[in-house]
Amino acid sequence: MQLKQLFTEEDAVSPVIGVILMVAITVILAAVIGTFVLGLGDQVGDTGPQTQFSFDYDGSDILTITHESGDKIKASEITIKDADGDINVAWGASSSFVTAGDSVDVGSSGLGSTAVETDDTVRLIWQSGSSDSSTLQKWEGPEA
């Protein structure tokens, strides 16, 4: 092959690279548009507060729940429930906050009118105003 012919030849790699780039751009655009159309971007919501609670069961019917550490939470966003549905109460008034050191008694002489039993499973559930929810902590009775 002559050196002069090499420089004057009009066939090149440019069309191949152009086609590859066009295909790559099309795939990326399709992925971005598909994400928005399918609503995958809307699934990112509020994450639950980072907290630590402790439980103290008196052995008869009262469960004391104490906020040990972590984020401050609106009391109205915390619901205390058991698996049977016997206990289903809010932590407190909507204007108050639950902070480290706060505690509440759940049972016949505390929140709710039903005794906490040894085979109960009690959950602290956080629910934000935007309907996101998560279980903050779970207590299982000694016989659960």
Contacts in CASP RR format, 6 or more apart in sequence:
PFRMAT RR
TARGET T0000
AUTHOR 0000-0000-0000
METHOD contacts of the structure
MODEL  1
MQLKQLFTEEDAVSPVIGVILMVAITVILAAVIGTFVLGLGDQVGDTGPQ
TQFSFDYDGSDILTITHESGDKIKASEITIKDADGDINVAWGASSSFVTA
GDSVDVGSSGLGSTAVETDDTVRLIWQSGSSDSSTLQKWEGPEA
34 40 0 8 1.000
35 41 0 8 1.000
45 130 0 8 1.000
45 132 0 8 1.000
46 128 0 8 1.000
46 130 0 8 1.000
46 132 0 8 1.000
47 132 0 8 1.000
47 134 0 8 1.000
48 126 0 8 1.000
48 128 0 8 1.000
48 132 0 8 1.000
48 134 0 8 1.000
48 136 0 8 1.000
49 70 0 8 1.000
49 71 0 8 1.000
49 73 0 8 1.000
49 126 0 8 1.000
49 136 0 8 1.000
50 70 0 8 1.000
50 71 0 8 1.000
51 67 0 8 1.000
51 68 0 8 1.000
51 69 0 8 1.000
51 70 0 8 1.000
51 71 0 8 1.000
51 73 0 8 1.000
51 136 0 8 1.000
51 137 0 8 1.000
52 67 0 8 1.000
52 68 0 8 1.000
52 69 0 8 1.000
52 70 0 8 1.000
52 137 0 8 1.000
53 65 0 8 1.000
53 66 0 8 1.000
53 67 0 8 1.000
53 68 0 8 1.000
53 124 0 8 1.000
53 136 0 8 1.000
53 137 0 8 1.000
54 65 0 8 1.000
54 66 0 8 1.000
54 68 0 8 1.000
55 63 0 8 1.000
55 64 0 8 1.000
55 65 0 8 1.000
55 66 0 8 1.000
55 122 0 8 1.000
55 137 0 8 1.000
55 139 0 8 1.000
56 63 0 8 1.000
56 64 0 8 1.000
56 66 0 8 1.000
57 63 0 8 1.000
57 64 0 8 1.000
57 116 0 8 1.000
57 118 0 8 1.000
57 139 0 8 1.000
57 141 0 8 1.000
57 142 0 8 1.000
58 64 0 8 1.000
59 118 0 8 1.000
60 115 0 8 1.000
61 107 0 8 1.000
61 108 0 8 1.000
61 109 0 8 1.000
61 115 0 8 1.000
61 116 0 8 1.000
61 117 0 8 1.000
62 105 0 8 1.000
62 106 0 8 1.000
62 107 0 8 1.000
62 108 0 8 1.000
62 109 0 8 1.000
62 110 0 8 1.000
62 115 0 8 1.000
62 116 0 8 1.000
63 105 0 8 1.000
63 106 0 8 1.000
63 107 0 8 1.000
63 116 0 8 1.000
63 122 0 8 1.000
63 139 0 8 1.000
64 103 0 8 1.000
64 104 0 8 1.000
64 105 0 8 1.000
64 106 0 8 1.000
65 80 0 8 1.000
65 103 0 8 1.000
65 104 0 8 1.000
65 106 0 8 1.000
65 122 0 8 1.000
65 124 0 8 1.000
65 139 0 8 1.000
66 101 0 8 1.000
66 102 0 8 1.000
66 103 0 8 1.000
67 73 0 8 1.000
67 98 0 8 1.000
67 99 0 8 1.000
67 100 0 8 1.000
67 101 0 8 1.000
67 102 0 8 1.000
67 103 0 8 1.000
68 100 0 8 1.000
68 101 0 8 1.000
69 100 0 8 1.000
70 100 0 8 1.000
72 97 0 8 1.000
72 98 0 8 1.000
72 99 0 8 1.000
73 97 0 8 1.000
73 98 0 8 1.000
73 126 0 8 1.000
74 94 0 8 1.000
74 96 0 8 1.000
74 97 0 8 1.000
74 98 0 8 1.000
75 90 0 8 1.000
75 91 0 8 1.000
75 92 0 8 1.000
75 93 0 8 1.000
75 94 0 8 1.000
75 96 0 8 1.000
75 97 0 8 1.000
75 98 0 8 1.000
76 90 0 8 1.000
76 91 0 8 1.000
76 92 0 8 1.000
76 93 0 8 1.000
76 94 0 8 1.000
77 126 0 8 1.000
77 127 0 8 1.000
77 128 0 8 1.000
77 129 0 8 1.000
78 90 0 8 1.000
78 91 0 8 1.000
78 92 0 8 1.000
78 98 0 8 1.000
78 124 0 8 1.000
78 125 0 8 1.000
78 126 0 8 1.000
78 136 0 8 1.000
79 88 0 8 1.000
79 89 0 8 1.000
79 90 0 8 1.000
79 91 0 8 1.000
79 124 0 8 1.000
79 125 0 8 1.000
79 127 0 8 1.000
80 87 0 8 1.000
80 88 0 8 1.000
80 89 0 8 1.000
80 90 0 8 1.000
80 91 0 8 1.000
80 104 0 8 1.000
80 106 0 8 1.000
80 111 0 8 1.000
80 122 0 8 1.000
80 123 0 8 1.000
80 124 0 8 1.000
80 125 0 8 1.000
81 87 0 8 1.000
81 88 0 8 1.000
81 122 0 8 1.000
81 123 0 8 1.000
81 125 0 8 1.000
82 88 0 8 1.000
82 116 0 8 1.000
82 120 0 8 1.000
82 121 0 8 1.000
82 122 0 8 1.000
82 123 0 8 1.000
83 120 0 8 1.000
83 121 0 8 1.000
84 120 0 8 1.000
86 114 0 8 1.000
86 120 0 8 1.000
87 106 0 8 1.000
87 107 0 8 1.000
87 112 0 8 1.000
87 114 0 8 1.000
87 116 0 8 1.000
87 120 0 8 1.000
87 122 0 8 1.000
89 106 0 8 1.000
89 111 0 8 1.000
89 112 0 8 1.000
91 98 0 8 1.000
91 104 0 8 1.000
91 111 0 8 1.000
92 104 0 8 1.000
92 111 0 8 1.000
104 110 0 8 1.000
104 111 0 8 1.000
105 111 0 8 1.000
106 112 0 8 1.000
106 116 0 8 1.000
106 122 0 8 1.000
107 113 0 8 1.000
107 114 0 8 1.000
107 115 0 8 1.000
107 116 0 8 1.000
108 114 0 8 1.000
108 115 0 8 1.000
116 122 0 8 1.000
117 141 0 8 1.000
118 141 0 8 1.000
118 142 0 8 1.000
118 143 0 8 1.000
118 144 0 8 1.000
119 141 0 8 1.000
119 143 0 8 1.000
119 144 0 8 1.000
120 140 0 8 1.000
120 141 0 8 1.000
120 144 0 8 1.000
121 138 0 8 1.000
121 139 0 8 1.000
121 140 0 8 1.000
121 141 0 8 1.000
121 144 0 8 1.000
122 138 0 8 1.000
122 139 0 8 1.000
123 135 0 8 1.000
123 137 0 8 1.000
123 138 0 8 1.000
123 139 0 8 1.000
124 135 0 8 1.000
124 136 0 8 1.000
124 137 0 8 1.000
124 138 0 8 1.000
125 133 0 8 1.000
125 134 0 8 1.000
125 135 0 8 1.000
125 136 0 8 1.000
126 133 0 8 1.000
126 134 0 8 1.000
126 135 0 8 1.000
126 136 0 8 1.000
127 133 0 8 1.000
END
